[in-house]
Amino acid sequence: MRAFGVGLIGGIAMLALTACSANLQTVTQPSEIGEKRLTVGTVQREIQKGMAAAAVAEALGAPNIVTTDEQRREVWIYDRIATERAYMDESGYAGLVLVGYARQSGAATFSQRTLTVIVKFDADKRVRDYAYHASRF
């Protein structure tokens, strides 16, 4: 029992020291959790003219919008927005990390990334054209 207590205290101390040395905490939006990460690199690497719609869905996930053009051909639109927040906490948050909460005092920085991908299909549901636009601010 005594060895278990010493090991537990040692583990908590290591966790506390690790948490104290980290001054920057990044918070991820809940909407990004479990969602397939869509990037310009993924679009450039995976999407090619002539590929089947099923292969596009496998590579990029489900589109946000599915519509048709004037000739009734499908157009898929992927629209992703991600907000990143980083907090600088000079006093540390060691005791609070253990319960999954970090104090959010100090300086904070925010940035947003957007990515819009438009995939146009032909009558046979194969990619006839695609375009994308990414921004960060």
SEPALUM-908960 format. One record per atom (N, C-alpha, C): x, y, z; residue in three letters; atom name; chain; residue number from 1. Coordinates in steps of 0.02 Angstrom, whole numbers. Layout:
N
+--------+--------+--------+--------+------+-------+------+
|      u |      v |      w | lumtor | gupa | milum | voti |
+--------+--------+--------+--------+------+-------+------+
|      X |      Y |      Z |    ALA |   CA |     A |  NUM |
...
+--------+--------+--------+--------+------+-------+------+
***
This chain:
137
+--------+--------+--------+--------+------+-------+------+
|      u |      v |      w | lumtor | gupa | milum | voti |
+--------+--------+--------+--------+------+-------+------+
|     41 |    -59 |      0 |    MET |    N |     A |    1 |
|      0 |      0 |      0 |    MET |   CA |     A |    1 |
|     44 |     63 |      0 |    MET |    C |     A |    1 |
|     98 |     62 |     39 |    ARG |    N |     A |    2 |
|    142 |    119 |     43 |    ARG |   CA |     A |    2 |
|    175 |    133 |    -25 |    ARG |    C |     A |    2 |
|    195 |     80 |    -61 |    ALA |    N |     A |    3 |
|    227 |     89 |   -127 |    ALA |   CA |     A |    3 |
|    177 |    120 |   -176 |    ALA |    C |     A |    3 |
|    115 |    100 |   -171 |    PHE |    N |     A |    4 |
|     64 |    128 |   -215 |    PHE |   CA |     A |    4 |
|     56 |    203 |   -202 |    PHE |    C |     A |    4 |
|     55 |    222 |   -138 |    GLY |    N |     A |    5 |
|     48 |    293 |   -120 |    GLY |   CA |     A |    5 |
|    106 |    334 |   -144 |    GLY |    C |     A |    5 |
|    167 |    308 |   -137 |    VAL |    N |     A |    6 |
|    227 |    343 |   -160 |    VAL |   CA |     A |    6 |
|    225 |    350 |   -236 |    VAL |    C |     A |    6 |
|    205 |    297 |   -271 |    GLY |    N |     A |    7 |
|    200 |    300 |   -344 |    GLY |   CA |     A |    7 |
|    148 |    350 |   -367 |    GLY |    C |     A |    7 |
|     91 |    352 |   -333 |    LEU |    N |     A |    8 |
|     38 |    399 |   -350 |    LEU |   CA |     A |    8 |
|     60 |    471 |   -338 |    LEU |    C |     A |    8 |
|     93 |    483 |   -282 |    ILE |    N |     A |    9 |
|    117 |    551 |   -268 |    ILE |   CA |     A |    9 |
|    171 |    571 |   -319 |    ILE |    C |     A |    9 |
|    215 |    525 |   -336 |    GLY |    N |     A |   10 |
|    267 |    539 |   -386 |    GLY |   CA |     A |   10 |
|    236 |    555 |   -454 |    GLY |    C |     A |   10 |
|    184 |    517 |   -473 |    GLY |    N |     A |   11 |
|    150 |    530 |   -537 |    GLY |   CA |     A |   11 |
|    117 |    598 |   -539 |    GLY |    C |     A |   11 |
|     84 |    616 |   -484 |    ILE |    N |     A |   12 |
|     51 |    682 |   -480 |    ILE |   CA |     A |   12 |
|    103 |    737 |   -482 |    ILE |    C |     A |   12 |
|    160 |    727 |   -449 |    ALA |    N |     A |   13 |
|    213 |    778 |   -449 |    ALA |   CA |     A |   13 |
|    241 |    788 |   -520 |    ALA |    C |     A |   13 |
|    252 |    733 |   -556 |    MET |    N |     A |   14 |
|    276 |    737 |   -625 |    MET |   CA |     A |   14 |
|    227 |    775 |   -669 |    MET |    C |     A |   14 |
|    163 |    759 |   -661 |    LEU |    N |     A |   15 |
|    110 |    792 |   -699 |    LEU |   CA |     A |   15 |
|    109 |    866 |   -684 |    LEU |    C |     A |   15 |
|    116 |    884 |   -620 |    ALA |    N |     A |   16 |
|    115 |    954 |   -600 |    ALA |   CA |     A |   16 |
|    175 |    991 |   -629 |    ALA |    C |     A |   16 |
|    234 |    961 |   -627 |    LEU |    N |     A |   17 |
|    294 |    993 |   -654 |    LEU |   CA |     A |   17 |
|    288 |   1003 |   -729 |    LEU |    C |     A |   17 |
|    261 |    955 |   -764 |    THR |    N |     A |   18 |
|    251 |    960 |   -836 |    THR |   CA |     A |   18 |
|    202 |   1017 |   -851 |    THR |    C |     A |   18 |
|    148 |   1021 |   -813 |    ALA |    N |     A |   19 |
|     98 |   1074 |   -825 |    ALA |   CA |     A |   19 |
|    127 |   1142 |   -810 |    ALA |    C |     A |   19 |
|    169 |   1149 |   -760 |    CYS |    N |     A |   20 |
|    198 |   1214 |   -743 |    CYS |   CA |     A |   20 |
|    245 |   1238 |   -797 |    CYS |    C |     A |   20 |
|    279 |   1193 |   -831 |    SER |    N |     A |   21 |
|    327 |   1214 |   -882 |    SER |   CA |     A |   21 |
|    293 |   1235 |   -946 |    SER |    C |     A |   21 |
|    230 |   1218 |   -956 |    ALA |    N |     A |   22 |
|    194 |   1237 |  -1017 |    ALA |   CA |     A |   22 |
|    158 |   1302 |  -1005 |    ALA |    C |     A |   22 |
|    178 |   1355 |  -1039 |    ASN |    N |     A |   23 |
|    146 |   1420 |  -1030 |    ASN |   CA |     A |   23 |
|     92 |   1434 |  -1081 |    ASN |    C |     A |   23 |
|     91 |   1398 |  -1137 |    LEU |    N |     A |   24 |
|     45 |   1411 |  -1191 |    LEU |   CA |     A |   24 |
|     -6 |   1356 |  -1195 |    LEU |    C |     A |   24 |
|    -70 |   1374 |  -1194 |    GLN |    N |     A |   25 |
|   -123 |   1324 |  -1199 |    GLN |   CA |     A |   25 |
|   -165 |   1340 |  -1261 |    GLN |    C |     A |   25 |
|   -176 |   1291 |  -1305 |    THR |    N |     A |   26 |
|   -217 |   1300 |  -1364 |    THR |   CA |     A |   26 |
|   -284 |   1266 |  -1352 |    THR |    C |     A |   26 |
|   -338 |   1300 |  -1367 |    VAL |    N |     A |   27 |
|   -405 |   1274 |  -1358 |    VAL |   CA |     A |   27 |
|   -434 |   1260 |  -1427 |    VAL |    C |     A |   27 |
|   -460 |   1200 |  -1437 |    THR |    N |     A |   28 |
|   -491 |   1180 |  -1500 |    THR |   CA |     A |   28 |
|   -566 |   1187 |  -1495 |    THR |    C |     A |   28 |
|   -597 |   1212 |  -1547 |    GLN |    N |     A |   29 |
|   -669 |   1218 |  -1548 |    GLN |   CA |     A |   29 |
|   -701 |   1150 |  -1546 |    GLN |    C |     A |   29 |
|   -757 |   1141 |  -1508 |    PRO |    N |     A |   30 |
|   -791 |   1077 |  -1505 |    PRO |   CA |     A |   30 |
|   -815 |   1052 |  -1573 |    PRO |    C |     A |   30 |
|   -830 |   1097 |  -1619 |    SER |    N |     A |   31 |
|   -854 |   1076 |  -1685 |    SER |   CA |     A |   31 |
|   -800 |   1040 |  -1725 |    SER |    C |     A |   31 |
|   -736 |   1051 |  -1707 |    GLU |    N |     A |   32 |
|   -681 |   1019 |  -1743 |    GLU |   CA |     A |   32 |
|   -668 |    948 |  -1718 |    GLU |    C |     A |   32 |
|   -693 |    932 |  -1658 |    ILE |    N |     A |   33 |
|   -680 |    867 |  -1629 |    ILE |   CA |     A |   33 |
|   -721 |    815 |  -1666 |    ILE |    C |     A |   33 |
|   -689 |    762 |  -1688 |    GLY |    N |     A |   34 |
|   -724 |    709 |  -1723 |    GLY |   CA |     A |   34 |
|   -736 |    723 |  -1796 |    GLY |    C |     A |   34 |
|   -722 |    782 |  -1819 |    GLU |    N |     A |   35 |
|   -732 |    800 |  -1889 |    GLU |   CA |     A |   35 |
|   -668 |    787 |  -1927 |    GLU |    C |     A |   35 |
|   -674 |    764 |  -1989 |    LYS |    N |     A |   36 |
|   -615 |    752 |  -2030 |    LYS |   CA |     A |   36 |
|   -582 |    819 |  -2046 |    LYS |    C |     A |   36 |
|   -517 |    822 |  -2036 |    ARG |    N |     A |   37 |
|   -481 |    885 |  -2048 |    ARG |   CA |     A |   37 |
|   -471 |    894 |  -2123 |    ARG |    C |     A |   37 |
|   -496 |    949 |  -2148 |    LEU |    N |     A |   38 |
|   -492 |    965 |  -2219 |    LEU |   CA |     A |   38 |
|   -440 |   1020 |  -2228 |    LEU |    C |     A |   38 |
|   -391 |   1008 |  -2271 |    THR |    N |     A |   39 |
|   -338 |   1056 |  -2283 |    THR |   CA |     A |   39 |
|   -327 |   1065 |  -2358 |    THR |    C |     A |   39 |
|   -293 |   1120 |  -2377 |    VAL |    N |     A |   40 |
|   -276 |   1131 |  -2447 |    VAL |   CA |     A |   40 |
|   -234 |   1074 |  -2473 |    VAL |    C |     A |   40 |
|   -187 |   1050 |  -2431 |    GLY |    N |     A |   41 |
|   -145 |    994 |  -2451 |    GLY |   CA |     A |   41 |
|   -184 |    931 |  -2468 |    GLY |    C |     A |   41 |
|   -236 |    917 |  -2428 |    THR |    N |     A |   42 |
|   -279 |    859 |  -2441 |    THR |   CA |     A |   42 |
|   -314 |    867 |  -2508 |    THR |    C |     A |   42 |
|   -340 |    926 |  -2522 |    VAL |    N |     A |   43 |
|   -374 |    939 |  -2586 |    VAL |   CA |     A |   43 |
|   -325 |    930 |  -2644 |    VAL |    C |     A |   43 |
|   -266 |    961 |  -2638 |    GLN |    N |     A |   44 |
|   -217 |    957 |  -2692 |    GLN |   CA |     A |   44 |
|   -192 |    886 |  -2704 |    GLN |    C |     A |   44 |
|   -185 |    848 |  -2650 |    ARG |    N |     A |   45 |
|   -158 |    781 |  -2655 |    ARG |   CA |     A |   45 |
|   -210 |    730 |  -2677 |    ARG |    C |     A |   45 |
|   -271 |    736 |  -2653 |    GLU |    N |     A |   46 |
|   -322 |    684 |  -2662 |    GLU |   CA |     A |   46 |
|   -370 |    694 |  -2720 |    GLU |    C |     A |   46 |
|   -388 |    756 |  -2736 |    ILE |    N |     A |   47 |
|   -441 |    768 |  -2785 |    ILE |   CA |     A |   47 |
|   -411 |    775 |  -2855 |    ILE |    C |     A |   47 |
|   -439 |    738 |  -2902 |    GLN |    N |     A |   48 |
|   -417 |    740 |  -2971 |    GLN |   CA |     A |   48 |
|   -477 |    738 |  -3017 |    GLN |    C |     A |   48 |
|   -472 |    770 |  -3073 |    LYS |    N |     A |   49 |
|   -525 |    768 |  -3123 |    LYS |   CA |     A |   49 |
|   -537 |    696 |  -3144 |    LYS |    C |     A |   49 |
|   -599 |    676 |  -3150 |    GLY |    N |     A |   50 |
|   -617 |    609 |  -3172 |    GLY |   CA |     A |   50 |
|   -629 |    560 |  -3115 |    GLY |    C |     A |   50 |
|   -614 |    578 |  -3053 |    MET |    N |     A |   51 |
|   -624 |    531 |  -2998 |    MET |   CA |     A |   51 |
|   -698 |    528 |  -2979 |    MET |    C |     A |   51 |
|   -719 |    471 |  -2952 |    ALA |    N |     A |   52 |
|   -789 |    460 |  -2935 |    ALA |   CA |     A |   52 |
|   -809 |    499 |  -2872 |    ALA |    C |     A |   52 |
|   -873 |    514 |  -2867 |    ALA |    N |     A |   53 |
|   -900 |    551 |  -2810 |    ALA |   CA |     A |   53 |
|   -886 |    514 |  -2744 |    ALA |    C |     A |   53 |
|   -891 |    448 |  -2744 |    ALA |    N |     A |   54 |
|   -878 |    409 |  -2684 |    ALA |   CA |     A |   54 |
|   -806 |    418 |  -2660 |    ALA |    C |     A |   54 |
|   -759 |    422 |  -2706 |    ALA |    N |     A |   55 |
|   -689 |    432 |  -2688 |    ALA |   CA |     A |   55 |
|   -679 |    502 |  -2658 |    ALA |    C |     A |   55 |
|   -715 |    551 |  -2684 |    VAL |    N |     A |   56 |
|   -711 |    619 |  -2656 |    VAL |   CA |     A |   56 |
|   -737 |    619 |  -2585 |    VAL |    C |     A |   56 |
|   -794 |    587 |  -2574 |    ALA |    N |     A |   57 |
|   -823 |    584 |  -2506 |    ALA |   CA |     A |   57 |
|   -776 |    548 |  -2458 |    ALA |    C |     A |   57 |
|   -742 |    497 |  -2481 |    GLU |    N |     A |   58 |
|   -695 |    461 |  -2438 |    GLU |   CA |     A |   58 |
|   -635 |    505 |  -2421 |    GLU |    C |     A |   58 |
|   -611 |    544 |  -2470 |    ALA |    N |     A |   59 |
|   -552 |    586 |  -2459 |    ALA |   CA |     A |   59 |
|   -567 |    649 |  -2418 |    ALA |    C |     A |   59 |
|   -625 |    680 |  -2429 |    LEU |    N |     A |   60 |
|   -639 |    744 |  -2397 |    LEU |   CA |     A |   60 |
|   -694 |    741 |  -2344 |    LEU |    C |     A |   60 |
|   -730 |    687 |  -2341 |    GLY |    N |     A |   61 |
|   -786 |    682 |  -2295 |    GLY |   CA |     A |   61 |
|   -850 |    708 |  -2327 |    GLY |    C |     A |   61 |
|   -900 |    719 |  -2286 |    ALA |    N |     A |   62 |
|   -965 |    742 |  -2312 |    ALA |   CA |     A |   62 |
|   -963 |    817 |  -2326 |    ALA |    C |     A |   62 |
|   -992 |    838 |  -2382 |    PRO |    N |     A |   63 |
|   -994 |    910 |  -2397 |    PRO |   CA |     A |   63 |
|  -1045 |    946 |  -2353 |    PRO |    C |     A |   63 |
|  -1035 |   1012 |  -2345 |    ASN |    N |     A |   64 |
|  -1084 |   1052 |  -2308 |    ASN |   CA |     A |   64 |
|  -1147 |   1064 |  -2350 |    ASN |    C |     A |   64 |
|  -1138 |   1074 |  -2415 |    ILE |    N |     A |   65 |
|  -1193 |   1089 |  -2460 |    ILE |   CA |     A |   65 |
|  -1187 |   1046 |  -2522 |    ILE |    C |     A |   65 |
|  -1244 |   1018 |  -2544 |    VAL |    N |     A |   66 |
|  -1248 |    982 |  -2608 |    VAL |   CA |     A |   66 |
|  -1302 |   1017 |  -2648 |    VAL |    C |     A |   66 |
|  -1284 |   1040 |  -2707 |    THR |    N |     A |   67 |
|  -1332 |   1075 |  -2750 |    THR |   CA |     A |   67 |
|  -1322 |   1052 |  -2822 |    THR |    C |     A |   67 |
|  -1359 |   1080 |  -2868 |    THR |    N |     A |   68 |
|  -1351 |   1064 |  -2939 |    THR |   CA |     A |   68 |
|  -1342 |   1128 |  -2979 |    THR |    C |     A |   68 |
|  -1309 |   1122 |  -3036 |    ASP |    N |     A |   69 |
|  -1300 |   1179 |  -3080 |    ASP |   CA |     A |   69 |
|  -1359 |   1183 |  -3129 |    ASP |    C |     A |   69 |
|  -1353 |   1227 |  -3178 |    GLU |    N |     A |   70 |
|  -1408 |   1237 |  -3226 |    GLU |   CA |     A |   70 |
|  -1421 |   1175 |  -3270 |    GLU |    C |     A |   70 |
|  -1374 |   1130 |  -3274 |    GLN |    N |     A |   71 |
|  -1384 |   1068 |  -3313 |    GLN |   CA |     A |   71 |
|  -1399 |   1008 |  -3267 |    GLN |    C |     A |   71 |
|  -1416 |   1021 |  -3204 |    ARG |    N |     A |   72 |
|  -1435 |    970 |  -3155 |    ARG |   CA |     A |   72 |
|  -1377 |    924 |  -3136 |    ARG |    C |     A |   72 |
|  -1315 |    948 |  -3142 |    ARG |    N |     A |   73 |
|  -1257 |    911 |  -3120 |    ARG |   CA |     A |   73 |
|  -1242 |    931 |  -3048 |    ARG |    C |     A |   73 |
|  -1220 |    883 |  -3007 |    GLU |    N |     A |   74 |
|  -1207 |    897 |  -2936 |    GLU |   CA |     A |   74 |
|  -1146 |    940 |  -2926 |    GLU |    C |     A |   74 |
|  -1152 |    983 |  -2875 |    VAL |    N |     A |   75 |
|  -1097 |   1025 |  -2852 |    VAL |   CA |     A |   75 |
|  -1094 |   1017 |  -2777 |    VAL |    C |     A |   75 |
|  -1035 |    998 |  -2752 |    TRP |    N |     A |   76 |
|  -1025 |    990 |  -2680 |    TRP |   CA |     A |   76 |
|   -984 |   1049 |  -2656 |    TRP |    C |     A |   76 |
|  -1005 |   1076 |  -2598 |    ILE |    N |     A |   77 |
|   -969 |   1132 |  -2568 |    ILE |   CA |     A |   77 |
|   -949 |   1114 |  -2497 |    ILE |    C |     A |   77 |
|   -885 |   1120 |  -2485 |    TYR |    N |     A |   78 |
|   -857 |   1109 |  -2418 |    TYR |   CA |     A |   78 |
|   -838 |   1178 |  -2391 |    TYR |    C |     A |   78 |
|   -863 |   1196 |  -2333 |    ASP |    N |     A |   79 |
|   -848 |   1261 |  -2305 |    ASP |   CA |     A |   79 |
|   -828 |   1250 |  -2232 |    ASP |    C |     A |   79 |
|   -765 |   1261 |  -2217 |    ARG |    N |     A |   80 |
|   -740 |   1249 |  -2150 |    ARG |   CA |     A |   80 |
|   -713 |   1314 |  -2121 |    ARG |    C |     A |   80 |
|   -728 |   1324 |  -2057 |    ILE |    N |     A |   81 |
|   -703 |   1381 |  -2020 |    ILE |   CA |     A |   81 |
|   -676 |   1355 |  -1954 |    ILE |    C |     A |   81 |
|   -615 |   1372 |  -1936 |    ALA |    N |     A |   82 |
|   -585 |   1350 |  -1873 |    ALA |   CA |     A |   82 |
|   -560 |   1411 |  -1835 |    ALA |    C |     A |   82 |
|   -576 |   1413 |  -1771 |    THR |    N |     A |   83 |
|   -551 |   1466 |  -1728 |    THR |   CA |     A |   83 |
|   -500 |   1436 |  -1680 |    THR |    C |     A |   83 |
|   -442 |   1467 |  -1676 |    GLU |    N |     A |   84 |
|   -390 |   1444 |  -1630 |    GLU |   CA |     A |   84 |
|   -379 |   1498 |  -1578 |    GLU |    C |     A |   84 |
|   -378 |   1477 |  -1515 |    ARG |    N |     A |   85 |
|   -366 |   1524 |  -1460 |    ARG |   CA |     A |   85 |
|   -306 |   1498 |  -1420 |    ARG |    C |     A |   85 |
|   -260 |   1541 |  -1406 |    ALA |    N |     A |   86 |
|   -203 |   1523 |  -1365 |    ALA |   CA |     A |   86 |
|   -200 |   1571 |  -1306 |    ALA |    C |     A |   86 |
|   -192 |   1543 |  -1245 |    TYR |    N |     A |   87 |
|   -189 |   1584 |  -1185 |    TYR |   CA |     A |   87 |
|   -119 |   1579 |  -1155 |    TYR |    C |     A |   87 |
|    -92 |   1634 |  -1136 |    MET |    N |     A |   88 |
|    -27 |   1637 |  -1103 |    MET |   CA |     A |   88 |
|    -41 |   1646 |  -1029 |    MET |    C |     A |   88 |
|    -23 |   1598 |   -989 |    ASP |    N |     A |   89 |
|    -37 |   1601 |   -917 |    ASP |   CA |     A |   89 |
|     30 |   1599 |   -880 |    ASP |    C |     A |   89 |
|     53 |   1655 |   -856 |    GLU |    N |     A |   90 |
|    119 |   1660 |   -826 |    GLU |   CA |     A |   90 |
|    124 |   1626 |   -758 |    GLU |    C |     A |   90 |
|     68 |   1617 |   -724 |    SER |    N |     A |   91 |
|     72 |   1587 |   -658 |    SER |   CA |     A |   91 |
|     67 |   1511 |   -660 |    SER |    C |     A |   91 |
|     52 |   1481 |   -718 |    GLY |    N |     A |   92 |
|     44 |   1408 |   -724 |    GLY |   CA |     A |   92 |
|    -24 |   1386 |   -701 |    GLY |    C |     A |   92 |
|    -39 |   1322 |   -714 |    TYR |    N |     A |   93 |
|   -105 |   1296 |   -697 |    TYR |   CA |     A |   93 |
|   -100 |   1223 |   -675 |    TYR |    C |     A |   93 |
|    -46 |   1206 |   -641 |    ALA |    N |     A |   94 |
|    -32 |   1137 |   -624 |    ALA |   CA |     A |   94 |
|    -87 |   1102 |   -586 |    ALA |    C |     A |   94 |
|   -112 |   1132 |   -533 |    GLY |    N |     A |   95 |
|   -163 |   1100 |   -493 |    GLY |   CA |     A |   95 |
|   -228 |   1091 |   -530 |    GLY |    C |     A |   95 |
|   -241 |   1133 |   -579 |    LEU |    N |     A |   96 |
|   -305 |   1130 |   -613 |    LEU |   CA |     A |   96 |
|   -304 |   1083 |   -673 |    LEU |    C |     A |   96 |
|   -246 |   1065 |   -698 |    VAL |    N |     A |   97 |
|   -242 |   1019 |   -755 |    VAL |   CA |     A |   97 |
|   -269 |    950 |   -736 |    VAL |    C |     A |   97 |
|   -260 |    931 |   -674 |    LEU |    N |     A |   98 |
|   -281 |    864 |   -653 |    LEU |   CA |     A |   98 |
|   -356 |    853 |   -658 |    LEU |    C |     A |   98 |
|   -395 |    907 |   -654 |    VAL |    N |     A |   99 |
|   -468 |    900 |   -659 |    VAL |   CA |     A |   99 |
|   -493 |    921 |   -728 |    VAL |    C |     A |   99 |
|   -447 |    932 |   -775 |    GLY |    N |     A |  100 |
|   -466 |    948 |   -843 |    GLY |   CA |     A |  100 |
|   -487 |   1021 |   -854 |    GLY |    C |     A |  100 |
|   -464 |   1064 |   -812 |    TYR |    N |     A |  101 |
|   -482 |   1135 |   -817 |    TYR |   CA |     A |  101 |
|   -418 |   1176 |   -813 |    TYR |    C |     A |  101 |
|   -413 |   1225 |   -855 |    ALA |    N |     A |  102 |
|   -355 |   1270 |   -851 |    ALA |   CA |     A |  102 |
|   -380 |   1341 |   -843 |    ALA |    C |     A |  102 |
|   -351 |   1377 |   -797 |    ARG |    N |     A |  103 |
|   -369 |   1446 |   -786 |    ARG |   CA |     A |  103 |
|   -350 |   1486 |   -848 |    ARG |    C |     A |  103 |
|   -393 |   1530 |   -871 |    GLN |    N |     A |  104 |
|   -381 |   1566 |   -933 |    GLN |   CA |     A |  104 |
|   -369 |   1640 |   -920 |    GLN |    C |     A |  104 |
|   -318 |   1654 |   -879 |    SER |    N |     A |  105 |
|   -301 |   1724 |   -866 |    SER |   CA |     A |  105 |
|   -238 |   1739 |   -905 |    SER |    C |     A |  105 |
|   -223 |   1802 |   -912 |    GLY |    N |     A |  106 |
|   -163 |   1822 |   -948 |    GLY |   CA |     A |  106 |
|   -181 |   1842 |  -1019 |    GLY |    C |     A |  106 |
|   -130 |   1844 |  -1063 |    ALA |    N |     A |  107 |
|   -140 |   1866 |  -1132 |    ALA |   CA |     A |  107 |
|   -170 |   1811 |  -1174 |    ALA |    C |     A |  107 |
|   -213 |   1829 |  -1221 |    ALA |    N |     A |  108 |
|   -244 |   1781 |  -1265 |    ALA |   CA |     A |  108 |
|   -236 |   1804 |  -1337 |    ALA |    C |     A |  108 |
|   -225 |   1757 |  -1382 |    THR |    N |     A |  109 |
|   -223 |   1772 |  -1453 |    THR |   CA |     A |  109 |
|   -275 |   1730 |  -1489 |    THR |    C |     A |  109 |
|   -306 |   1758 |  -1539 |    PHE |    N |     A |  110 |
|   -358 |   1723 |  -1578 |    PHE |   CA |     A |  110 |
|   -339 |   1726 |  -1652 |    PHE |    C |     A |  110 |
|   -353 |   1672 |  -1688 |    SER |    N |     A |  111 |
|   -346 |   1673 |  -1760 |    SER |   CA |     A |  111 |
|   -400 |   1628 |  -1790 |    SER |    C |     A |  111 |
|   -419 |   1643 |  -1851 |    GLN |    N |     A |  112 |
|   -469 |   1602 |  -1886 |    GLN |   CA |     A |  112 |
|   -441 |   1581 |  -1953 |    GLN |    C |     A |  112 |
|   -460 |   1520 |  -1971 |    ARG |    N |     A |  113 |
|   -442 |   1493 |  -2036 |    ARG |   CA |     A |  113 |
|   -507 |   1474 |  -2072 |    ARG |    C |     A |  113 |
|   -510 |   1488 |  -2136 |    THR |    N |     A |  114 |
|   -567 |   1466 |  -2176 |    THR |   CA |     A |  114 |
|   -542 |   1428 |  -2237 |    THR |    C |     A |  114 |
|   -581 |   1380 |  -2258 |    LEU |    N |     A |  115 |
|   -566 |   1343 |  -2319 |    LEU |   CA |     A |  115 |
|   -633 |   1326 |  -2353 |    LEU |    C |     A |  115 |
|   -639 |   1348 |  -2415 |    THR |    N |     A |  116 |
|   -698 |   1332 |  -2455 |    THR |   CA |     A |  116 |
|   -675 |   1292 |  -2515 |    THR |    C |     A |  116 |
|   -706 |   1234 |  -2525 |    VAL |    N |     A |  117 |
|   -689 |   1190 |  -2582 |    VAL |   CA |     A |  117 |
|   -754 |   1179 |  -2621 |    VAL |    C |     A |  117 |
|   -751 |   1188 |  -2687 |    ILE |    N |     A |  118 |
|   -808 |   1176 |  -2730 |    ILE |   CA |     A |  118 |
|   -788 |   1121 |  -2780 |    ILE |    C |     A |  118 |
|   -827 |   1067 |  -2779 |    VAL |    N |     A |  119 |
|   -813 |   1010 |  -2824 |    VAL |   CA |     A |  119 |
|   -874 |   1003 |  -2870 |    VAL |    C |     A |  119 |
|   -861 |   1008 |  -2936 |    LYS |    N |     A |  120 |
|   -914 |   1002 |  -2986 |    LYS |   CA |     A |  120 |
|   -909 |    934 |  -3020 |    LYS |    C |     A |  120 |
|   -966 |    901 |  -3025 |    PHE |    N |     A |  121 |
|   -969 |    834 |  -3055 |    PHE |   CA |     A |  121 |
|  -1002 |    837 |  -3124 |    PHE |    C |     A |  121 |
|   -986 |    787 |  -3166 |    ASP |    N |     A |  122 |
|  -1020 |    780 |  -3230 |    ASP |   CA |     A |  122 |
|  -1082 |    736 |  -3222 |    ASP |    C |     A |  122 |
|  -1115 |    720 |  -3276 |    ALA |    N |     A |  123 |
|  -1176 |    680 |  -3274 |    ALA |   CA |     A |  123 |
|  -1164 |    610 |  -3247 |    ALA |    C |     A |  123 |
|  -1103 |    585 |  -3252 |    ASP |    N |     A |  124 |
|  -1085 |    518 |  -3227 |    ASP |   CA |     A |  124 |
|  -1059 |    519 |  -3156 |    ASP |    C |     A |  124 |
|  -1067 |    575 |  -3122 |    LYS |    N |     A |  125 |
|  -1044 |    585 |  -3052 |    LYS |   CA |     A |  125 |
|   -969 |    576 |  -3045 |    LYS |    C |     A |  125 |
|   -932 |    604 |  -3093 |    ARG |    N |     A |  126 |
|   -860 |    606 |  -3090 |    ARG |   CA |     A |  126 |
|   -838 |    679 |  -3089 |    ARG |    C |     A |  126 |
|   -783 |    694 |  -3055 |    VAL |    N |     A |  127 |
|   -760 |    763 |  -3049 |    VAL |   CA |     A |  127 |
|   -743 |    791 |  -3117 |    VAL |    C |     A |  127 |
|   -777 |    847 |  -3134 |    ARG |    N |     A |  128 |
|   -760 |    881 |  -3197 |    ARG |   CA |     A |  128 |
|   -718 |    943 |  -3184 |    ARG |    C |     A |  128 |
|   -724 |    971 |  -3122 |    ASP |    N |     A |  129 |
|   -685 |   1029 |  -3104 |    ASP |   CA |     A |  129 |
|   -688 |   1039 |  -3028 |    ASP |    C |     A |  129 |
|   -639 |   1073 |  -3000 |    TYR |    N |     A |  130 |
|   -640 |   1089 |  -2929 |    TYR |   CA |     A |  130 |
|   -599 |   1152 |  -2917 |    TYR |    C |     A |  130 |
|   -615 |   1187 |  -2864 |    ALA |    N |     A |  131 |
|   -580 |   1248 |  -2845 |    ALA |   CA |     A |  131 |
|   -580 |   1254 |  -2769 |    ALA |    C |     A |  131 |
|   -533 |   1292 |  -2742 |    TYR |    N |     A |  132 |
|   -531 |   1301 |  -2670 |    TYR |   CA |     A |  132 |
|   -503 |   1370 |  -2654 |    TYR |    C |     A |  132 |
|   -521 |   1394 |  -2595 |    HIS |    N |     A |  133 |
|   -496 |   1459 |  -2570 |    HIS |   CA |     A |  133 |
|   -484 |   1452 |  -2496 |    HIS |    C |     A |  133 |
|   -424 |   1470 |  -2474 |    ALA |    N |     A |  134 |
|   -406 |   1468 |  -2403 |    ALA |   CA |     A |  134 |
|   -386 |   1537 |  -2380 |    ALA |    C |     A |  134 |
|   -403 |   1553 |  -2317 |    SER |    N |     A |  135 |
|   -381 |   1616 |  -2288 |    SER |   CA |     A |  135 |
|   -367 |   1606 |  -2214 |    SER |    C |     A |  135 |
|   -327 |   1650 |  -2187 |    ARG |    N |     A |  136 |
|   -311 |   1650 |  -2115 |    ARG |   CA |     A |  136 |
|   -307 |   1722 |  -2092 |    ARG |    C |     A |  136 |
|   -342 |   1736 |  -2038 |    PHE |    N |     A |  137 |
|   -342 |   1804 |  -2012 |    PHE |   CA |     A |  137 |
|   -349 |   1803 |  -1937 |    PHE |    C |     A |  137 |
+--------+--------+--------+--------+------+-------+------+
***
